[in-house]
Amino acid sequence: AAIGVLAFASELSPGLRGLLNFYNPVGPLSGKTTVTIIVWLVAWYGLSRIWQRETVNMRAVNVAALVLLGIGFLLTFPPFWYLFV
């Protein structure tokens, strides 16, 4: 979902698109993927710390994962962007 949100937001905001341009030959994709990896690492660390102390409801985790996956797919789909641009 993080890469979807960043892709969608960078299409709507030229300023954010410029901010995510970490490496000119690649363009804003370099920033989108870098920030997404950082979000993933922080989430992984935080969830591992929380979940090591308690029993995890896997049904809720799976539903949340599928919802986030759906959001990620939707927000990286260019025809969806054109509804807002």
Secondary structure, DSSP 8 states (H G I E B T S, - for coil): -HHHHHHHHHHH-HHHHHHT-SBTTTBHHHHHHHHHHHHHHHHHHHHHHHHTTS---HHHHHHHHHHHHHHHHHHT-HHHHTTT-
